Amino acid sequence: MKCVIYFLCFSISVIAMNQLNAQGVQALYPGTIPNYIDGPNLQKSEVTGGIERISNVSIPTYEFFEAKGGKSQKPCVVVCPGGGYKILASSHEGTDIAKKFNELGIHALVLYYRIPDSTRQVDRKIAPLQDAQQAIRLVRKYANKWGIDVGKIGIMGFSAGGHLAATAATHFEKDYTGVDDGINLRPDFQILLYPVISFRPFGHSGSSVNLLGKKPSEDLIHLYSNEEQITDYTPKAFIVHAADDKAVPIKNSLYYVEKLSENNVAADLHVYAKGGHGFGLNNKTTKELWFDRLAEWLKTNHIL
């Protein structure tokens, strides 16, 4: 009998684990994708050095990671992987992060947003932002069903995904999806890891070219340089950057925090002396874990 009971409990445990991400990858838009040009789906995933990279994303999707147990209504974070608006670093800046949030009792939605492509979008500049706004819309729309606290919905991004997250945090007053449903698209907080913030010379030229093209107008540069779009209603921020980041200079985060401060928006900036770019959860140059600091910040701000 003991063997039977043990086997039954083990089976239930396995089933529960398998159902952790029962939703799987879902279509971001329930119907027509806005700003979409039809064509073949050339999306592919490759793993190099243990890191998964998704390219040619023309049909946006998401994956919801549910935090089990605890409060019935939990915080939720929309996670935007980086990749220079060329690919998505979907594992170490996406699913790995979502699972870490689940350990804290926080839901996470990993957003596989569209890569800007003039052959697949009428206006490639707004496609990623449309997808980020749609992700926030879904989280708010299904908050009761998914067990989400509507006052604790944040957005997070890494590198170019950090630019997207910061764009969503500074451009929420306009609905770029064209949907008029009255849903609040403002995230309650933003978490940025080695983010591209600006398309000024100290920004990241690769992300700028991939999103805006080779010769964007001054108006476009201003619009997508997020340090220039901050108001006193911009959500509070937690930011991590390494001082020796050669890909995305730390000036991006420094300028952003300066402008947040000028507008009386609370911001925590955590700077590593070393670490470079793209380290995900683990900066191998130190034993200090930025995610532990983030957990404390979430508690201090009554999000967790």
HUGI-V427965 format. One record per helix or strand. SS is the DSSP state (~ for helix, > for strand). FROM is the first residue (numbers start at 1). LEN is the number of residues. If there is no record, write none. Layout:
ss->(SS SS)
from->(FROM FROM)
len->(LEN LEN)
This chain:
ss->(~ > > > > > > ~ > ~ ~ > ~ > ~ ~ ~ > ~ > ~)
from->(2 25 44 51 61 74 87 91 107 124 143 148 160 189 205 218 226 236 251 267 290)
len->(17 3 5 5 5 7 2 13 6 18 4 11 11 5 8 7 3 7 12 6 11)
